[in-house]
Amino acid sequence: QHERGAFKLGVMEQQHGGKLNSKVESGSFISAAYKMDKTTVKAQYGTIEDDVDGDEEETLSLGADYKMAKNTKVYVFYTDNTDSEVGSADDEDSSFGVGMEHKF
């Protein structure tokens, strides 16, 4: 993760697999956030690929936080997930959320 002033950038690589599971997956994620006064705008993109049969998942999230008080923020986000299997049609799922967080 790298932070410079109001801008944050994150990168993550992962690999998953084991002796009990012949499935080996690898993934890459990148995220960014930019803070402007009380609002923070966020974005994240990631892929996970099954190295054995070539199936792939993609995720894209966009959102924003608004700090209402020292311990309270409201947020909104949109996430789109696509699961691509070799020999099958893509399976797409999206979600939208709005919420409030208060830390006691």
Phi, psi and chi 1 to 4 in degrees:
 res  aa     phi    psi   chi1   chi2   chi3   chi4
   1 GLN       -  138.6 -174.7  171.9    9.9      -
   2 HIS  -127.8  135.2  179.0   71.2      -      -
   3 GLU  -128.0  130.4 -172.2  171.8  -21.3      -
   4 ARG  -138.6  104.3 -175.3  172.1 -174.7  117.0
   5 GLY    62.0 -122.3      -      -      -      -
   6 ALA   -87.0   -2.9      -      -      -      -
   7 PHE  -108.1  132.2 -175.9   72.7      -      -
   8 LYS  -122.3  140.5  -71.6 -176.2 -175.6  179.7
   9 LEU  -132.8  133.1 -180.0   65.9      -      -
  10 GLY  -129.6  144.0      -      -      -      -
  11 VAL  -135.8  137.3  177.0      -      -      -
  12 MET  -140.0  137.1 -177.3  178.2   80.0      -
  13 GLU  -118.8  141.2  -69.3  -75.1  -31.0      -
  14 GLN  -141.4  154.4   73.1  173.2   17.5      -
  15 GLN  -140.8  134.6 -172.5  166.8   14.5      -
  16 HIS  -132.8  135.1  173.0   73.4      -      -
  17 GLY   172.4  161.2      -      -      -      -
  18 GLY  -160.9  175.9      -      -      -      -
  19 LYS   -66.6  -35.5  -67.4 -179.8 -179.3  178.4
  20 LEU   -79.0  -18.3  -61.5  175.9      -      -
  21 ASN  -122.7  115.9 -177.6   -2.8      -      -
  22 SER   -74.5   -9.8   62.0      -      -      -
  23 LYS   -77.8  125.6 -168.0  171.9 -169.9  175.1
  24 VAL  -114.7  125.1  176.7      -      -      -
  25 GLU  -121.9  143.6  -66.5 -179.0  -24.6      -
  26 SER  -131.4  149.0   58.9      -      -      -
  27 GLY  -146.3  158.4      -      -      -      -
  28 SER  -136.2  137.7  -58.6      -      -      -
  29 PHE  -136.1  144.5  -65.6   86.1      -      -
  30 ILE  -135.5  137.8 -174.7  166.3      -      -
  31 SER  -135.5  153.4   62.0      -      -      -
  32 ALA  -144.2  146.7      -      -      -      -
  33 ALA  -142.3  142.8      -      -      -      -
  34 TYR  -133.0  122.4 -174.8   74.4      -      -
  35 LYS   -98.5  128.4 -173.5  174.3 -178.7 -180.0
  36 MET  -128.4  103.9  -58.0  169.5  -72.7      -
  37 ASP    56.5 -111.3 -166.4   29.6      -      -
  38 LYS   -97.1   -0.3  -66.8 -176.6  177.1 -172.3
  39 THR  -112.0  135.5  -57.2      -      -      -
  40 THR  -120.5  121.5  -57.4      -      -      -
  41 VAL   -96.7  134.5  179.5      -      -      -
  42 LYS  -129.6  149.9  -57.6  175.2  178.8 -177.8
  43 ALA  -146.9  145.1      -      -      -      -
  44 GLN  -145.7  139.6  178.4  174.6  -62.4      -
  45 TYR  -134.3  138.7  174.1   77.0      -      -
  46 GLY  -151.8  154.9      -      -      -      -
  47 THR  -133.3  145.2   62.1      -      -      -
  48 ILE  -129.8  128.0  -61.5  174.4      -      -
  49 GLU  -122.0  134.0 -174.4  173.9  -43.1      -
  50 ASP   -82.6  110.4 -178.5  -20.9      -      -
  51 ASP   -69.8  -14.8  -63.8  -23.4      -      -
  52 VAL   -83.0  -52.3  175.6      -      -      -
  53 ASP  -114.7    3.1   58.2   18.0      -      -
  54 GLY    83.7    3.0      -      -      -      -
  55 ASP   -62.0  148.3  -67.7  -10.5      -      -
  56 GLU  -141.0  143.0 -174.4  174.0  -71.9      -
  57 GLU  -119.6  139.8  -62.9  173.6   40.5      -
  58 GLU  -126.3  143.6  -74.8 -174.8  -41.9      -
  59 THR  -136.4  140.0 -177.1      -      -      -
  60 LEU  -134.8  126.3  171.9   65.8      -      -
  61 SER  -127.5  138.4  -65.3      -      -      -
  62 LEU  -130.3  139.8  -57.2  171.9      -      -
  63 GLY  -164.5  176.8      -      -      -      -
  64 ALA  -151.3  144.1      -      -      -      -
  65 ASP  -114.8  143.6  -64.2  -10.7      -      -
  66 TYR  -127.3  118.2  178.4   77.4      -      -
  67 LYS   -82.9  111.2 -169.7  168.5 -174.6  170.8
  68 MET   -84.1  -35.5  -63.0  176.7   65.5      -
  69 ALA  -153.9  177.9      -      -      -      -
  70 LYS   -52.5  -43.3 -179.4  179.3  177.4 -177.7
  71 ASN  -109.7    9.3  -63.7  -29.5      -      -
  72 THR  -131.2  132.6  -53.0      -      -      -
  73 LYS  -140.3  154.4   71.9  176.2  177.6 -179.0
  74 VAL  -113.5  153.3  -67.4      -      -      -
  75 TYR  -145.7  158.9   57.7   86.9      -      -
  76 VAL  -141.8  143.8   60.8      -      -      -
  77 PHE  -151.9  157.9   68.7   87.9      -      -
  78 TYR  -132.9  132.9  171.5   78.2      -      -
  79 THR  -130.0  135.5  -60.3      -      -      -
  80 ASP  -123.4  124.1 -177.0   69.1      -      -
  81 ASN  -117.7  134.4  -64.6  -51.2      -      -
  82 THR  -125.7  127.9  -56.6      -      -      -
  83 ASP  -113.9  114.1 -169.9   -3.0      -      -
  84 SER  -107.9  116.1  -58.2      -      -      -
  85 GLU  -107.0  139.7  -71.1 -173.6   38.9      -
  86 VAL   -62.2  127.4  174.8      -      -      -
  87 GLY    84.3    4.4      -      -      -      -
  88 SER  -132.5  159.5  -61.8      -      -      -
  89 ALA   -70.9  150.8      -      -      -      -
  90 ASP   -63.2  141.4  -71.7   -3.6      -      -
  91 ASP  -107.2  117.4 -175.9   18.9      -      -
  92 GLU  -116.3  137.3 -168.4  163.9  -17.5      -
  93 ASP  -138.0  133.6  179.8   38.4      -      -
  94 SER  -132.3  155.2   59.2      -      -      -
  95 SER  -144.5  156.1   58.0      -      -      -
  96 PHE  -134.4  137.3  176.4   78.5      -      -
  97 GLY  -140.5  150.7      -      -      -      -
  98 VAL  -135.6  137.2  175.7      -      -      -
  99 GLY  -159.2  177.1      -      -      -      -
 100 MET  -135.3  140.5  176.4 -175.7  -83.6      -
 101 GLU  -123.8  131.2  176.7 -177.4  -64.8      -
 102 HIS  -130.1  124.9  179.2   76.8      -      -
 103 LYS   -98.1  124.9  -65.2 -179.0 -177.7 -179.9
 104 PHE   -87.1      -  -65.9   94.1      -      -
